[in-house]
């Protein structure tokens, strides 16, 4: 597969072999590309998002008072209202006021400048500029009291690393495979007029196999960009342009090979 990857990037002549290879090998290469994207994307996610998530749980452990959910109500170790602000994102703020039983209005949330408001019997979430979502905790009575404290957040952080991260990696792999395969169909359709313009006679199946390989350079570039602390403008358009250039060079190479030498 490494030879195919290098050929996809550096050799237009390799696309003659890709056009004639068995579909199973193309499927294997699709799996290989998806695996590369998953490893690279997973590493970038852990490098960029991981520290923020870890810091968030440390902040929650230190700042959130001990909360006890029992009989559809919430009590706090600190009865006075407490406003929590994320250390890295000041726009993410929560108000905890378990002594309050009256409903919270959207204006009250705006005045407090919070996205969420926890009271004695409800959780209020600001969804849009003029909407608020209410979760009535009295309807979610638990069989036994649940305590949310520093140990709870430490356990949640551990669960995130052992359960959520692996599930996220699987989701990335599934998305990468599905998207690359679907994009291959679209690129193969675009390659049909290119094939005619180059005087080639490749069937749609061969064009699809070429299209899968032609996405290699753009995919590797996307992996590299995932590690950058900033976004690159028009990167999506650049990826499409690069893939189309590879497609054109590939169909030209195949058309030239099929043209008899006089």
N, C-alpha and C positions, 0 to 999 in steps of 0.2 A: 504493500500500500504506500510506503514511503516513496518508492520509485514512481508510482502513479501521481502522488502529490507533487513531486518535483517536476514531472513531465507536464502536469496541468498548468504549472506556473511558468516554466521556462522553455518548453518545447512545443511549437505548433505541430511538429511532425508526430508527436505523441498522440494527438487527437485523431490521427488516422487509425491508430490501434484502438483507441477508445470507441470509435464509431463501429468497429467490427467485433468488439469483445462480447462475451456472453452476458446476457442481462443479469445473471447471478453475480458476476464480478462488479458490475455497476452498483448493484444493491449493496454489496459488501463495501464498496467505496463510500456510498452514501452513509452507511453505518459508521465507517471510519471518520468521515467528516463530522458527523453528528457527535461522535465521541470526543473529537478534538475540541469542538465548540463547547461541549459540556464541561470538559476539564478546564479549558481556558476561562469560560464564563463563570464556573464555580469558584475558581481561584480568585478571579477579579471580584466576585461578590463577597467572598470571605475577606479579602483584603480591604475593600472599600466599605462594605456594609457591616462586617463583623465587629469592628471596634465601636461603631456607633450603637449597635445592638447591645454589646457588652456594657458600654457606658450607660445606656438607658436603664438596664436592669440594676446596675449599681446605684444609679440615681433614685430609682423607684424604691429600692431596699432602704435607702437612707432617708428619703423624704416622706414617703407615704406612711401615715400613722397606721397602727394596727386596726384593721377593720374586721368586724365580726358580722357575718350574715346569718340571721336566725329569724325564723317565723315570719319571713317576708319583709324584714326590716334590717337596717344597717346601723351599727353603733361604731363609734370610733374611740380610740384611746385619747384623742384630743378633741373634746367637744366643740371648741371654737372653730369657726370656718377657716379652712386652709387652702390657699391657692398655690398650685404647683406649676412651675414653668420649666420646660425642658432646657437643659443647659446649653444645647447646641441650636435649638430652634425655638426662639422666644414666642413664635406664633402658636406653638403647641402648649396649651395651658389647660389645667383642670382645676375645678373648684370642688372641694370636699366639705360638705356642711350637713353632717348627719343629724343635727338638731332641728333641721328644717323639715317641715311636713307639708307646707303649702306648695302648690305647683310653681315651677320655675318658668318664666316667660322668656321668649327670645330676646326681648329688650334687656332683661336681667342678665342674660348670658353675654350680650354685647357690652353692657356696662362693666361686667366683670372681666371682659376680654378673655373668655374661655371657650374651648371647643366642646367640653364636656362638663356636666354638673351633676354630682352625686349628692342625693339627699337621703333622708331617713327611709324613704320608701320607693324611690325611683331614680333612674339614670336618664339624664337628658343629653342628647347629642345634637350638635348643630350640623345639619346636612348641607344646606345651601344658604344663600344670603337671607332668604325669608322663610326657611323651614327648620323645624326642630322635630327630632324623633324621640319619643318617650318610651322607656322600658319600665313597666310597672313591676317592681320587685315583689310586691305582695302576691303576685300570681305565680311566682317562681319559688314557692316555699320549699326549702330543702329538708331532707329527712333528719339531718343533724346539722348543727352550726358549722359554718365554714369560716376559718380565720385566714385573713390575708395579711401577712406580715413579711418581715425581711426573709425568713426561711422560705416562704411561699415564692417570692421572686427569684431566689437562688435556685429553687427546684424548677421554676418555669424556664430560667435561662438554660439549665441543663437539659430540659426536655426539648427546648428549641434546637439545641445542637445535636441531640441524638435522634430526634424524630423529624422535626420540620426541615432542617437542612438537607438530609438525605431525600426527603420527598421533593424538595425544591430542585435538587439535582436531577431526579428522575423526570420531573416536569420539564426542565430545561432540555434534557435529551429528547423527550417526546416531541417538544415544540420544534427543536432544531431539525429533527428527522422529517417531521411532517411539512415544515415550511420549505426545507430544501427540496423535497420531493415535489411539492406543489409548484414552487418557483421554477423547477426544472421543466414542468409542463408548459408554463407560460413562456419561458425562454425558448423552448423547442418550437412553439408556435411562431414566435418572432424570428426564429432561425429559418423557417420555411422560405420566406421571400429572400432572405440573405443567400440561402442555398441556391435558389433559382437565379439570383443575380450573379452568383459566382460560377454558374454553369454546372453545378453539382447535381448528383442524382441520389442523394442520401434519403432513405426512408425516415418516417417520423420517429421510429424506434431508435435509429442511430443518432438522430438529432437530439433526442431526449438524453441519450447516454453522454453525448458531447456536452449538453447543457448542464448536467450534474457536475462534470469535471470543470466546466468553465466558471463555476461559482467559487472555486477554491481560493483564488487570490482575494476576492472580496470578503470571503468568510474569515480568512486569516487576518485581514486588515481590521475586521470588526472585533476579533478577539483582542488584537493589540490595542484598539481604541477603548475597549472596556476597562483597561488599566489606567487610562488617562484621567486626571482629576477634573477635566473639562470636556465639554462636548464639541465636536467638530462640525461646523455648519455644512449643510448639504452633503453629509456623509452618505445618506441613503441614495441620493442621485449619483454620487460618485461610484458607489457600489454597482448600481445598475449599469452605468456607463462602462465600467471596467469589464463587467461580465459580457456586455454586448460586444465589446472589442475582442474579447477572447473568442466569442462565438463566430464573429466574422473571420478572424484569422483561422479558426478551426475548419470552417466550411471551405475557405479558400484552399487550405492545405489538402483537404480531401478531394476537392474539385480538380486541383492541379495533378494529384496522383492518379485520378481517373482519366485525365486527358491523354490520349495516345501521342507519343512523340513521333513526329514525321521525320 
